[in-house]
Amino acid sequence: MIQYIIRRILYSLPVLLGIVFVTFTLARVLPGDPCRAVLGEKATDQVCDAFIKRNGLDKPIPTQFVIYLGQVLKGDLGDSFRQGRSSVAILAERLPVTIELAIAAMILATIVGIPLGMVSAYWRNSPLDVVTMVGANIGVSTPVFVLGLLLEYLFAIILKDTFLRLPPSGRLTSGLVLPSLAQAWGLTNLTGAGATTIGFLSKLYIFNALVTGHWEILADVLKHLILPAAAVGTIPMAIIARMTRSSMLDVLGLDYVRTARAKGLRVRQVIFRHALRNAMLPVVTVIGLSMGGLLSGAVLTETVFNLAGVGRTLYESISARDYTVVQAFTLVIAVFYVSVNLLVDVLYAFLDPRIRLS
Amino acid sequence: MQTTEAIPIAPRARSFNPYWEAFRRLRRSKSAIVGTTILALLGFAAIFAPVLSSYDPTLPLIGVENVTKRGPPCIHLLGCPSDQPEHYFGIDGNVRDVFSRVLYGARLSLIIGLTTVSFAIVIGTGLGLLAGYSGGQADNIIMRFMDVLQAFPSLLLAIAIVTVLGPGLINALLAIGIVEIPTFARVLRASVLSIKELDYVSASRALGGSSLHIMLRRILPNALTPLIVQGTLGIATAILDAAALSFLGLGAQPPTPEWGLMVGQEYKNIFNAPHLTFFPGIALMLTVLSFNLLGDGLRDSLDPRLAQKGFEGRV
């Protein structure tokens, strides 16, 4: 098993290097002059020369790449031209929004998608199955931003006067303030990495509210999270439901399932103890692969629901030609995506011994 | 003496034609029927847009008609006063008829889907054939590059490429085409790997067929099935991604009647003018749905081995 994991990690290294190369290249070939994009059209040549020198933009491209690679390995992703602070600090501030959104969406997709798929497989061709599968097809075909907007309209306007009312945008109702963990724990004199970490954890509102016991705020944050999570989670939910159904149908037709039934086990036992584990193999892969789609969906959802997350920031930095932030964010997203794929492979091997032995 | 009995002659079986067989299965597939029907309606709307609507999709109606900005739909049959001009889907923020914009948008969406996927298929097929057929170093280099491309979530990579090329519909199409290449390269490579060791390929090689001849005339025709299925499903993804780019302002530019752009321009008015999001949104959903359904139907009928599997391959 350990050998398998090491082999898989080694396989990912060239891909990671490729990613660093692509993000580096992308940022270099972006159109427009970074100096004037940052300092304004009126910046003189002299000022610009100094700017280019300070940021190492005058060195040959290969040298810039080697320098960049060294910095990445040290965990230094460069300073934002525009905001004058490190990309890591910006990431620490924006990442929590997207993490909460992605986790909520994935949980929603999994806890709704798997049971739907199982029910569909068990009552195959019943009206319930047909409705679920038609719903899954519509779900996978609806653009994330359209779904988000329709949900917003339904829950914030049409159901405004009912108990189903949900807030249309933002993370917290204005007026509510969640104190940072540094304040709560009296760690106000922290600097550097410690401060960044505490800042990052504080911005994970759910985590923060849980550990500091702000239950009202927790409820408010969760309420704000439902609609965006539903918008991002619908496509993976549809895919998971369909995958669970087809894989469950495959497994339910196998001999060992019939044997289990024949020796007198109850249907529920056979499904949950015998069939489910094997049927979950392809579902795990699909869940992992959906993470990429989730991040794409996050850009759109963060725009619709006005959330300052990674997707929104990436988009804004691209418009503002803030090279280093673009680089840092794309890098982190791609590395995250590769790691998830790695994790899925390992999990897959854990669930199915045939894979790690071959 | 031996008596001879007439040996019954079986009625001559109709020659087996795999395409006819596939078409028969396709006609039985409910999803293919529904998908084709929606697609036919869309095609009709796209072709006859000028006949179905008398309004210009890009021309504001200021001074032409007495209509209000972002006015709601007005249909005489549903009780809209008959002295008001009829606008089935209402009026948008620039005082244009939304119905005709949605109709013309069908043209654009279909063109977007077909062109990007054709581009991705041509390049992806080339790369997949080359990688699968030659193997070794070439295979390694091509496929690792595809790995890197696929390591980025598709929309984010498309956004990054459009940023480099500059916003605009053509650049957005190019970006989406590039993002879709790895899918086709992978599909084709897998087919090539399974086909190239078959006897008839070896026979062709023994007869002195050149590599190019074997790739294009012997292998490619037999690797087309998964490509057709993936192509149809790829159109759905391409339309979704193009709409997303336009929604973010990176794709089609105003006043183009593109559905994603229409939603993008008006989504902030969702609370007072929901019809401006609803109609283009539903049109998008139906178009994508039709290609998804058709793709599923094609998969079930063209390749029975793949039947029963869902859309897990393209997330």
Interface residues (C-beta under 8 A of the other chain):
Chain A: P14 V15 G18 I19 F21 V22 L26 V29 L30 P31 A136 N137 I138 V140 S141 T142 P143 V144 F145 V146 L149 L150 E152 Y153 A156 I157 P168 I235 P236 I239 R242 M243 R245 S246 L249 D250 P282 T285 V286 L289 S290 G292 G293 L294 L295 S296 G297 V299 L300 T303 V304 G311 L314 Y315 I318 V326 T330 I333 A334 Y337 V338
Chain B: S31 R144 F145 D147 V148 A151 F152 P153 S154 L155 L156 I159 A160 T163 V164 G166 A236 L240 A243 A244 F247 L248 G260 V263 G264 Y267 I270 F271 P274 T277 F278 G281 I282 L284 M285 L286 V288 L289 N292 L293 D296 Q308 K309 G310 F311 E312 V315
